Amino acid sequence: MPHIYHGKDTLILTDVQKQDFPSGLSRIDATYKCRTTEADNLAPLLAAGNRLPEYPAYIIRQNPTRAAGQDGFTTFTSSSFAGTLSTSAGIPVVFGASVGDFTINYTLFTIFQANTFSTSTIIRLKILSDTITRTFTMLPNVSVTTLATPAETVSFKILSGTTSEAAFLSQTGSTLYSVIGKTQIINVNRQSFGGVDEVQVTWGLAPGEYAVVRTIFP
């Protein structure tokens, strides 16, 4: 005996699966049903780039899958994403390590009888340094260059050098050392989820020109 359906002619939400990720990314997999005779008219509501009905904070990443059943109903399955869009210091930090080759302007200051003498040279070092990685969400049109530098300290250790000057950097006593340089972005992995990007950024001591100052007191 045939059945007569007296319900709505719109999309009917039948199932929702939600998953939250440590980065602040959130995913909803939603299942909708509708009369097959209305499927073509209703499909554009679930098109990629639209906000998910009932969950407007979530933007659909791609067009839904569609299956027409023998019962007169069509099933749509749609995936959509949202993000916290937080890049604050509260995001967990993962510490790692990186080895790089550095070209350094090395300046030796000698203070003798109230006079200061300086000599400069260029040395090349292999340095092991900390890296700081955070994973978070951003809007697709926001550049990672707008991010603040992490407050955590990037420490480093000199592994080897091409001249004997490299050995001076580990001396103590009446020698004062300072390293002039900045923590920089050294790697970015960015993946689009439609209306939001999940971004993994690593900061570290980027290879380049760094000044090491060694001051000897009599």
N, C-alpha and C positions, 0 to 999 in steps of 0.2 A: 504494500500500500504506500503510495507516495506521501511525503511529508510536506506540509506547507509552512514556510518560515515567515513569521510576522515581526521579526526583529528589525534592527537598524540597517540602513543602506550604506552606512559609513564604515570606516575601518574599525575593527573590534580588537582591542589589545587583549591577548590571551596568555601571554607569558613574558616575564622580564627577568633577565639574568644580569646582575651588576657585579663588576669587579673593580676594585681600587688598587692602584699601584703605588709603591713608595715614592715615586717621582712626583706624585700629585695628579697623575693621569687617571681618569676614570672611564670605564667602558660599560655600555649597556647593550646587550643583545636582546632585541624585542621581537616578538612574534605577533603578527596581526592576521586576522581573517576578514574576508569580506565576500559578498556574493560575487561569483565569477562574472556575472553580467555587468558588474560595476568595477571590475578589477582594472581595466584600462583607464577608467576615469580617476581612480583613486591612487594608482601607482605613482603619479608625479608628486604626491604628498610625501613620499619616502625617497625622493631622488637625492643623490649626493649633494651636499651643501645645505640642505634644508635642516631646520631644527626638528628634532624628534617630537611628534605629537605626544602630549602628556608630560614630556620632559624637555622643555624648551632650552635648558642650559646645555643640552647635548646636541652636537651637530653631526649629521649623518656623513660618514666617510665615503661610501660608495653606494651605488644603486643596490637595492635589496635583491635577494634571491626570491624566486616566485615559483609556486607549484600549484597547479589547478587540480583539485581533487574530484573524485567521482560523485561526491555528495553535493555538488553545486557551489562549493566554496573554494576560494583561492587563498593560499597561505603565503604571506610575505615575511621574510626574516631580514632584519635590518640591524646593522652595527653602527653605533654612534659614540662620540667621545667628548669629554669635557676635561678641563684642567684647572688646578688651583691658581695657576699663573703666579706662583710665589717663587721668587729667587732670593729670598732672605737668608740670613746666616743660620736660621733654624733648620735648614735642610741638612741631612746627614752628610758628613764628609768621609770620603774614602782616601786614605793615604797610600801612595805608591812610590815608585822610584824611577828615575830616568838617568841614563848615562849620556853625556854629550861632550862634544869637543868645543872648547871656548878659546877665542882669541882675546887676550886681555892686555890693555894698556897698563903697564906696571911702572909706578913712580916711586923712587926711593928718595926720601927726605932725610937729610942728616943735619941735626942742629948742633952747632959747635961755636962756643963763645958768642952767643946771641946772634949768630949768623945761620941762615938756612941755605943749604945746598940741595939741589935736586938733580936726579938723572932719570931718564925715562927709557924704557925699552918695551918691546912687544914679546910676550910669551904665549905659548899655546899649551893648554891644559886639558886633561880629560877629567871630568867632574861627575861624581855621583850626587844627585840632588833629590830631595823630596818632590813629590807631586801631590796635588790636591784635586780631587774629582768630586763634582756634584752633579746630580741628575734631577731635572726639574722640568716644568712646562712653561712655554712662552707662546705668545701669539705669533702666527706665521710671519707677520710683517715687522717684528721686533728683532733688531740685530744684537748679537752677543757682545758687540763692542760697547753696549750700554751697561754691561754688568759691572758691579763693583768688584775690586780686587779682594780676595779672601783675607780675613784678619789673621788666619793661621800663619805661623812662621815656616818658610821654606828653608830648611837647613841643607847644607851640602858638605861634601868631603872630596878633597883633591886626590885622585887616584894616581895620576902620573903627569909629567910635563916634558916638554921637548928641550928645556934648558935647565941649568942648575938653579936658576932663579926660583923654580917651582918649589924647591926644597925649603926656601926661606919662609914660605907661607905657613910652615908648621912649627917655626921656632917660637920660643917664649923669652922671658927675661925682660930686657930693656927695649923690646921692640913692640910697637903698637901697629895693629893691622885694622883695616876697615875695607869692606867690600861695597862698592857703589853699583847698584843695579836694582831692577824692579822685577817682581813676580809678574809673569805674563801668561796669556793664554797660549798653550802649546798644542792643544788638540781639541777639536769639536766634532761630535757625532750628533746629527740632527735628523729626526724622522718626523714626517708629517702624518697627522691623524685627522686631516680635514680642517677643522676649525681651530686646532691646537697642535703645537709641535712638542715632542718630547726631546729634550736637549741634554746631552752629557758633555760637560765642559771640564777640561783638565788644565790647571794652572801649574806652572813650574818655572825653573830658572832657564829661560830660553837661551840657546846659543846666540852669541852676538858679542858686541863690544861692552866689556865690563872693566871698570877701573879698580885695581887693588892698590891701596896706599900702604906703604910700610915706612914707619917713622922710627928712627933710631935716636935714642937719647944718650948723651954721654954719661 
